[in-house]
Amino acid sequence: MGLAMSPLQLVIILVIVALIFGTKKIKDIGGDLGSAVKSFRKAMSATTEAADEIAEPPKQLTREEQEKK
């Protein structure tokens, strides 16, 4: 049994939420949620890039490069 909702039920719930909190408060919550998602995506991207850099195996030097050192 899932949480399937008809479009009418969803509209009724949204109207009730708008009446309780007011449209300004809902707009503020939506903006805060959007900022949180954006920040989360940015952090995940930075973490993934850092993990990719760490996961790369060290470059094998050729004999010529080893002799130069």
Long-range contacts (C-beta under 8 A, 24 or more apart in sequence): none
